[in-house]
Amino acid sequence: MRARLIFERQLAHLISLALLVGGLCLARGIEGFTTGEFLGLGTDTWVWLNVANAAAHQIFVWFCWRTELHGGLMTRLFGKAAFLLYAVVFSVLILVRPLLITALAYANRGTLPLDRTVAAILAVACTLPAAYLGYSIKRYFTFRRALGIDHFDRAYRSAPLVRKGIFRWTSNAMYTYGFLLLWAPAVGFRSVAALCVAAFSHIYISVHYACTEKPDMNRIYGVG
């Protein structure tokens, strides 16, 4: 197993994560950031649960993708069930993200000085592109490819890049538009803390793209 390739750009990943966490720590000084609670947990706790989930998700994906791509570790450990096991854990981690930020936004609701009607319009505006992305993945891309099946199954590595649906506008649609879904509860509940965490998450997924996915796509498809 080639350790150099597995850890390629991961120092930059960790440094970026540390800087983003530092930015959130500074954001705690914003008026209203630490206000509120939900289910007996304060806003601060919900913030760090969101951060922990995001880091666990993206580090998990890096580990599974890279060790499988450059050493077949997952397949050697779990055989034909490797992708399914990875996909189940991935799905749980990604589905928890909107739930956690919604809980945070509710805990911290009303701390952003924004008109309720404007907030509702912005929340819908964030949700619609994410919904169209979901349709485009199902219709044109498939969820197996979205999960990274090409790291596990060589048969998918000859598949053409998708340029239909939302992918007509950008090949990076899942990160550009999908993560707008996290902004919806932040603006909908008018939450300062959730807005900061949505920004953290959107920037951090771009770090994943630059440090993990882009190098992998260069090797699998010969494109960035």
C-alpha positions in Angstrom: 0.0 0.0 0.0 1.5 3.4 -1.1 1.4 5.6 2.0 2.5 8.7 0.0 -0.5 8.5 -2.2 -2.9 7.7 0.6 -1.8 10.8 2.6 -1.4 13.1 -0.4 -2.6 16.6 0.5 -3.9 15.5 3.9 -1.5 17.8 5.8 -3.2 20.7 3.9 -6.6 19.1 4.9 -5.7 19.0 8.6 -4.2 22.6 8.5 -7.4 23.8 6.8 -9.6 22.1 9.3 -7.6 23.6 12.2 -8.0 27.1 10.7 -11.7 26.7 10.1 -12.2 25.5 13.7 -10.2 28.5 14.8 -12.5 30.7 12.8 -15.5 29.2 14.5 -13.9 29.8 17.9 -13.4 33.5 17.0 -17.0 33.6 15.7 -18.2 32.8 19.3 -17.6 36.5 20.0 -20.5 37.5 17.6 -23.5 38.7 19.5 -26.1 36.0 19.9 -23.7 33.1 18.8 -23.9 31.2 22.1 -27.6 32.0 22.8 -30.2 29.3 23.2 -30.6 25.6 23.8 -32.5 22.6 22.5 -33.2 19.2 24.0 -31.2 20.2 27.1 -28.1 21.0 25.0 -26.7 24.5 24.7 -25.9 26.1 21.3 -22.2 25.6 21.9 -22.7 21.9 22.2 -24.7 21.7 19.0 -22.0 23.7 17.2 -19.3 21.2 18.1 -21.5 18.2 17.3 -21.9 19.7 13.8 -18.1 20.2 13.5 -17.4 16.7 14.8 -19.8 15.1 12.4 -18.4 17.0 9.5 -14.8 16.0 10.4 -15.7 12.4 11.0 -17.6 12.2 7.7 -14.8 13.7 5.6 -12.0 11.8 7.3 -13.9 8.6 7.0 -14.4 9.2 3.2 -10.7 10.0 2.8 -9.6 6.8 4.6 -11.9 4.5 2.7 -11.4 6.0 -0.7 -7.6 6.3 -0.5 -6.9 2.9 1.1 -9.2 1.2 -1.4 -7.8 3.1 -4.4 -4.2 2.6 -3.5 -4.2 -0.7 -1.8 -7.6 -2.4 -2.0 -7.8 -2.4 1.9 -11.6 -2.3 2.2 -12.1 -5.1 -0.3 -9.4 -7.3 1.4 -11.1 -6.7 4.7 -14.8 -7.0 3.8 -14.8 -8.7 0.3 -17.9 -8.0 -1.8 -19.6 -6.2 1.1 -16.9 -3.5 1.2 -18.8 -0.9 -0.8 -22.1 -1.6 0.9 -20.6 -1.2 4.4 -18.8 2.0 3.4 -22.1 3.3 1.8 -24.1 2.6 4.9 -21.7 4.5 7.2 -21.4 7.3 4.6 -25.2 7.7 4.3 -25.7 7.8 8.1 -23.0 10.5 8.5 -24.3 12.6 5.6 -27.9 12.4 6.6 -27.1 13.5 10.1 -25.6 16.7 8.9 -28.9 18.5 8.0 -30.5 17.2 11.2 -27.7 18.5 13.4 -27.6 22.0 11.8 -31.4 22.2 12.0 -31.2 21.4 15.7 -28.5 24.1 16.1 -30.5 26.6 14.1 -33.6 25.9 16.3 -31.6 26.2 19.5 -30.1 29.5 18.4 -33.2 30.8 16.6 -34.0 34.5 16.2 -30.4 35.7 16.8 -29.9 36.9 13.2 -31.5 40.3 12.6 -33.4 39.2 9.4 -37.1 39.7 8.5 -39.1 36.5 8.8 -40.4 36.7 5.2 -37.0 37.4 3.7 -35.6 34.5 5.8 -38.3 32.1 4.5 -37.6 33.2 0.9 -33.9 32.6 1.3 -34.5 29.2 2.9 -36.5 28.1 -0.1 -33.9 29.6 -2.5 -31.3 27.4 -0.8 -33.4 24.3 -0.8 -34.5 24.3 -4.5 -31.0 23.9 -6.0 -30.2 21.1 -3.5 -33.5 19.3 -4.5 -32.6 19.6 -8.2 -29.2 18.2 -7.4 -30.9 15.1 -5.9 -33.0 14.7 -9.0 -30.0 15.1 -11.3 -28.0 12.5 -9.3 -30.8 10.0 -9.5 -31.7 10.7 -13.1 -28.2 11.1 -14.7 -25.4 10.3 -12.3 -26.7 7.5 -9.9 -26.2 7.5 -6.2 -23.5 4.7 -6.4 -21.3 7.0 -8.4 -22.1 9.9 -6.0 -20.9 7.7 -3.1 -17.6 6.9 -4.9 -18.1 3.5 -6.3 -15.3 4.2 -8.8 -12.8 3.8 -6.0 -14.1 0.3 -5.4 -15.1 -1.0 -8.8 -12.9 -0.6 -11.8 -15.8 -1.0 -14.2 -17.1 2.4 -13.3 -13.8 4.1 -14.2 -14.6 4.0 -17.9 -17.9 5.8 -17.4 -18.1 9.2 -19.1 -18.4 12.4 -17.0 -22.0 13.5 -16.7 -23.0 16.9 -18.3 -26.7 16.7 -17.9 -29.2 18.2 -15.3 -27.5 20.4 -12.8 -24.1 18.9 -13.9 -24.4 21.1 -17.0 -23.5 24.1 -14.9 -20.6 22.6 -13.0 -18.9 19.2 -12.6 -18.6 20.0 -8.9 -22.4 20.4 -8.4 -22.7 18.1 -5.3 -20.5 20.4 -3.3 -21.5 23.7 -4.9 -25.3 23.2 -4.7 -25.8 20.2 -2.3 -24.4 22.0 0.7 -26.8 24.9 0.2 -29.2 22.6 2.0 -27.3 23.4 5.2 -27.9 27.1 4.8 -31.7 26.7 4.6 -32.3 26.0 8.4 -29.7 28.7 9.3 -31.5 31.4 7.4 -35.0 29.9 8.0 -34.6 30.0 11.8 -32.5 33.2 11.6 -29.6 31.7 13.5 -26.2 33.4 13.8 -24.5 30.2 15.0 -26.0 28.0 12.3 -25.1 30.5 9.6 -21.4 30.3 10.8 -21.5 26.5 10.8 -23.1 26.4 7.4 -20.2 28.6 6.1 -17.7 26.3 7.9 -19.3 23.2 6.3 -19.4 24.6 2.8 -15.8 25.7 3.0 -14.7 22.5 4.6 -16.3 20.3 1.8 -14.3 22.4 -0.7 -11.2 21.4 1.3 -12.3 17.8 0.8 -12.6 18.3 -2.9 -9.2 20.0 -3.3 -7.3 17.7 -1.0 -9.0 14.3 -1.5 -11.4 14.1 -4.4 -9.6 16.2 -7.0 -6.3 14.2 -6.8 -8.3 10.9 -6.9 -10.3 12.0 -10.0 -7.0 13.0 -11.7 -5.8 9.4 -11.2 -9.1 7.7 -12.0 -10.3 9.8 -15.0 -7.3 11.9 -15.9 -9.2 15.1 -15.1 -9.3 17.5 -12.2 
